[in-house]
Amino acid sequence: MTELQVLGMSILFSYETPVAGWDDKGAFRTEQRFSSTTSKHINKYLGGKDIGRTVSQSYITGLVDFSEDQAMEALIA
């Protein structure tokens, strides 16, 4: 379980996959089902199994990809 801070958001990674986090709208979690261990990590990170809105996995992946693109643009500029 790893947490990454990017552009004012916190993103939880399970192994190499972003699965949950906090953004300006509050807590969120992936709708995709992973292992029971990953589910336990998400629940612990968010503070319970009923905490956080459910979003698509592509939404979470997009946040990370967008952040990487922003970082690369900053390095190039």
ABEGO torsion letter per residue (X at the ends): XBBBBBGGBBBBBBEABBABEBBAAEBBBBABBBBAAAAAAAAAAAGEAABEBBBBAAAAAAAAAAAAAAAAAAAAX
